Amino acid sequence: MTDFLFSRAWMDAPEAWQLGFQDAATPMMQGIIDLHQDIFFFAIIILVFVLWMLLRSLWHFYYSNNPIPERIVHGTTIEIVWTVVPSIILMFIAIPSFALLYSMDEVVDPAITIKTIGHQWYWTYEVALWVNFSLYYSDYNQSDEQSLAFDSYMIPEEDLELGQLRLLETDNRLIVPANTHVRMIITSADVLHSWAVPALGIKCDAVPGRLNQSSVFIKREGVYYGQCSELCGVNHGFMPIVVEAVSLDDYVQWVSNKLE
Amino acid sequence: MGAAQKLMGTAAQQAKRAEISLIKEIGYGLLIGIACGAVWKVNHWNERRKVEEFYANLEAGKITTVKEES
């Protein structure tokens, strides 16, 4: 993130020399980042403390100061302390960790379901749409299911336009509405793949013969990049994922255009 | 030097060990560690506040992530 040098610039794709996470676009990813910061707090304390003890030991007991080393083999009190204290630290780490883990499994009522199928070496997206008449117009819900499907191949380097990202752009992006609960069902048609988009905090294995489910709620419109995350052959590094979150109106327009 | 003398060290070493307090060293280490951790935590809270401000402004319509088409 560059907010300490420039005005805030949201990162939804990898940056050169990047150190931290991409900026979160979903509550799940924000939770993951917060958990990381919480754990890193304890990691810093432990690192600094251990370094201090190490350096002070070297300082006090350097060979020229202390040619004859101690031969201490027991220290019951300190052994108890350095067993109990890490356990307490682990408990403090476990609390937010389990909170996040269980929050990921919360059931939400998705507005749309998207099936993602991994192939060697591209992704297929199938969008299942439910058109519900509101209760205002009828006493019961009617639903009419339609689906649209398309493939998403990486744009080769020689076909890139100025400003496009190498090894990340695709010919057809997955368009989803922002601020909407989306259910992702991920599977594969051949070998193992993994559908991963760091900015959305999602990484889900695509297993042949199995349907894995994940849910996504994108909080801001934007374009989010990801890559296949399970070795799947020679072009494993060349089957990226691009998710574009748009307003609901734009999404409806996109769907209408696709269905025509 | 006898075995016992070897274990105890020279008088100078014994005097030096008497000056060094393990509890104090642990205390100083923890203090510095917690201070560094606190710096990190403040950074974390600042980051979270900026994110919340961003989304609040987005909800209020003051900012947008959509580039206007020219």
Chai-1 contact restraints between the chains, C-beta under 6 A:
chainA,res_idxA,chainB,res_idxB,connection_type,confidence,min_distance_angstrom,max_distance_angstrom,comment,restraint_id
A,Q37,B,H44,contact,1.0,0.0,6.0,A-B,restraint_1
A,F41,B,G37,contact,1.0,0.0,6.0,A-B,restraint_2
A,F41,B,W40,contact,1.0,0.0,6.0,A-B,restraint_3
A,F41,B,K41,contact,1.0,0.0,6.0,A-B,restraint_4
A,I44,B,C36,contact,1.0,0.0,6.0,A-B,restraint_5
A,I44,B,G37,contact,1.0,0.0,6.0,A-B,restraint_6
A,I44,B,W40,contact,1.0,0.0,6.0,A-B,restraint_7
A,I45,B,G33,contact,1.0,0.0,6.0,A-B,restraint_8
A,I45,B,I34,contact,1.0,0.0,6.0,A-B,restraint_9
A,I45,B,G37,contact,1.0,0.0,6.0,A-B,restraint_10
A,V48,B,I32,contact,1.0,0.0,6.0,A-B,restraint_11
A,V48,B,G33,contact,1.0,0.0,6.0,A-B,restraint_12
A,V48,B,C36,contact,1.0,0.0,6.0,A-B,restraint_13
A,F49,B,G29,contact,1.0,0.0,6.0,A-B,restraint_14
A,F49,B,L30,contact,1.0,0.0,6.0,A-B,restraint_15
A,F49,B,G33,contact,1.0,0.0,6.0,A-B,restraint_16
A,W52,B,G29,contact,1.0,0.0,6.0,A-B,restraint_17
A,W52,B,I32,contact,1.0,0.0,6.0,A-B,restraint_18
A,M53,B,G29,contact,1.0,0.0,6.0,A-B,restraint_19
A,R56,B,E25,contact,1.0,0.0,6.0,A-B,restraint_20
A,H60,B,I20,contact,1.0,0.0,6.0,A-B,restraint_21
A,N66,B,Q13,contact,1.0,0.0,6.0,A-B,restraint_22
A,I68,B,G9,contact,1.0,0.0,6.0,A-B,restraint_23
A,R220,B,T65,contact,1.0,0.0,6.0,A-B,restraint_24
A,E221,B,T65,contact,1.0,0.0,6.0,A-B,restraint_25
A,E221,B,V66,contact,1.0,0.0,6.0,A-B,restraint_26
A,G222,B,T65,contact,1.0,0.0,6.0,A-B,restraint_27
